[in-house]
Amino acid sequence: MANEYRGSSKYIASRELMEIVNVAIALGKPLLIKGEPGTGKTLLAHSIAEALNKRLIVWNIKSTTKAKDGLYVYDTVQRLNDARFGDKDISDIRQYIKLGKLGQAFLSEEQVVLLIDEIDKADIEFPNDLLHELDEMSFYIPELNEEIKAKHRPIVVITSNAEKELPDAFLRRCIFHYIEFPSPEMMEEIVKVHFPDIEERLIREAIKKFYWIREVDGLKKKPSTSELLDWIKALSIGGIDPEKISKGIPFLGTLLKNEQDTQRLERFIMNQQGSYGMRRRFI
């Protein structure tokens, strides 16, 4: 299969994920990716671009983002300024049309990977407003009386944090995949890709404690892969003996990011150990 994705140097992809990426590419449909924080949703697009040797265009979605922003922007303010100072020919409207990320992907001379990141941050109508463009791979610029058609259909990756329900009409046009949180075995592979020279026992003890923490009930924000990588790096830099990890949690602040979760973990530890003196060992 042309453009076959098989993971990349810094991204360990499951067999199911590789297969669904290749299905989306073959069908020419957007790939909608969901999963809890830290499962590599955003990094997947970077990995596809690296693996297939394609340019990556990133469209970061915000609460104020409108679908038209991804197509083009007509800079009326600049045109008014130019008219006011009289140092440019303002009759050429084309010079005031700036392509958005989707427009750039359409007019690229080569196929690109387009990441539409965190689509559910935008207004609920945002996905529906992109239906025609993603279906037809074209859009109209009325100021130029011109239709922009994609020279090459981009590989579109859309990420969602499941903060809002996406419209059914939009979902029907996508290939969907939920990235499960990595198993301890896969996590070990991921860590070794990032830290090939760190002691294996340190990695295994850290991963064991990491998954133990994730099992604590009621955490507002469970530590994710990025926190684990930060923690292992801190442990290595700090010269922490693996034995200390099995008995305590050095540098806990790299794993848990709010006071409530830290306190909940400490209470959990105290209940398990039956000793209130354990508090100091885990701070």
Buried (B, 14 or more C-beta within 10 A) or exposed (E): EEBEBEBBEEBBBBEEBBEBBBBBBEEEBBBBBBBBBBBBBBBBBBBBBBBBEBBBBBBEBEEEBEBBBBBBBBBEEBBEEBEEEEEBEBEEBEBBBEBBBBBBBBEBEEBBBBBBBBBBBBBEEBBBBBBEBBEEBEBEBEEEEEEBEBBBBBBBBBBBBEEBEBBEEBEEBBBBBBBEBBEEEBBBEBBBBEBEEBEEEBBBBBBEBBBEBBEBEEBEBBBBBEBBBBBBBBBBEEEBBBEBBEEBBBBBEBBBEEEEBBEBBBEBBBEEEEEEEBBEBBE
